[in-house]
Amino acid sequence: MAATLQEILLPPDIRQDVIADCNALIKQQVSDMSGISGAAVKLAYKTANSFAPGHVTHMIDTLLPKMAEQLQPYWADFLTSGGSEFGDYLAKRGPEVADALLSVTGARAAASNRPVIYRAYNTVRGGAAKHVQAALPSVGDLVHKYAY
C-alpha cells in the first residue's frame, strides 16, 4: 500500500524542509502576480509579514496537516491512474482542488483572533481560487519531490 501524504510530508525529519519549500513556493507565486488582484495579494502578503513576522511560516506549519488531508484523495487517485506528474493531475482538476484547499484556509481565517490578518485574508479570498489553481502544478511538483 502506498504511503499517504501525511506519512510523506509530515514526519519531523522532513516537515521543516516541506515548510521551507512551501514558503518559497508562496513567495514565488506572490512575486509572479500582476494586475489589480495581484497587487491586492501582494499587499495582503506584505501586511501579514509586517504585522506578524513569521506568520506565513507558522500558518504553513499549522495548515500543512489539513492541506495534506485535503490532497490525499487526489494523491490516491493519481497513484492508481498511473499518471506521471502530480502537478498536471491537480491542474486538470483545478476548481475542485482549489475549493478543497481553500476550505482549510477559510476555516482557519474564520477562527483567527487577529483582525488584521483576517481582513487581509478576506480582501484576497474572492480571487483566491484562480491563484490557487495557477499554483497547482507547483504544488504537485513539491509533493512529488518528497514522494519519490
N, C-alpha and C positions, 0 to 999 in steps of 0.2 A: 504494500500500500504506500502511495506517495505521501510525502510529508506535507502537512498543512502549512499555510502561510504563517500561522502563529509559530509553528516549530522552526520555520526557515528564518523569519525576520526578528523574532523576539528573544532568542537566547542571549543572556547577559554579555557573552563574549562577542556577539555580532551586533546587538541592538544599537550601541553607540555609533558604529560605522553606518548603519542604516539611517539613523537620525541625522548624521552629518551629511549623508548623500541626499536625504530628503530636504534638508535645509538648503543645500547647494541647488537642488532642482527648483525649489520655490524661488530662490534669489534669481536664478536664470530666467524662469518663466515671467517673473515680475519685470525684470530688466527688459525682456523682449516685447513687452506690451506697448501698444501705441494707441493713439486716439483718445477720445474722451473717457471711455471706460477704462482704458489702460492708465490714464492719469489718475482716475479715482482709485484704482487698485494700488498704484504706486504711493499715493498719499496715505491710504489706509495702512499699507505695509510700513511706511516710514513712521506714521503715528504710533503704530503698535510697538515698533522698535525704539522710538524715542521715549514714550511714556513708560514702557516696561522692557528695558533691555533684557534680552534672553527669553522674552515671552514666546517668540516664534519657536525657538528650540524646545522650550518647555511644552508648548502645545503639541509639537510633533511627537514628543515622547509620550504625552498624555493620550493623544488620539491614535497613535500607531496601533495599539491592540484592536480597537474598534474598526479602524480602516482595514487592517488585515482580515478581520472577521467579515467585513462587507465585500472584500475582494475574493474571499475564499470560494464561493460558488463559481465565480468566473474562472478562477485558477483550476478548480477541479474539472470543469467543463473543457477548458483549454487543454489540460493534460490528456483527457480522453479523446479529444478531437484530433490530436496529432498535429496541431499547429506548430510552427517553428518560432514565431515571435509573439510573445505575450502582449507587447505594446500594440501590435496590429490587431490582435484579437480584441483588446479592450477598445481600441478606436472604432472598430466596426459596431460596437455596442455602446457608443458614446453617450447618448442621452440616458440610457438605463444605468450605466456605470456611474456617470456623474451624479445622478439622483441618489444612488446608493451611498456614495462618498459624502455628498452634501448633507445627507440625513445625519451623519455623525457630527459635522461641524455645526449644523443648525442646532442640534440638541445641546451641544456644548456652549454655543453662544447664548442660547436661551437661559442656560443655567449660570452664566457668568455673573460675578458680582462686581465687575469692573465696567462701569458705564461707558468710559471712553473706548474700550476695546469693543464692547457690544455695538456702540454707534458706528465705529469704523467697519465692523463686520457687516452691519445692515446696509451701509452705503454701497457695498460691492456685491451683496448677495444676489441682487436681481440679475446681474450678468455673469454670475459665478459659473453657471453650468457650461457656458461656452468656453470659459477659461479652463475649467477642469477638463473638458473634452479635448482641448488643444494640448493639454499636458499628458493625456493618457498614454501616448506612445512612449514618452519618457518614464512615466510611472511603471509601465510594463517592463521597460528595459532595466529599471532599477530592481524590480522584483526578480527578473531573470538573472541578474548579476549574482544575487545571493542564492538562487535556487540551483545554479549549476556550477 
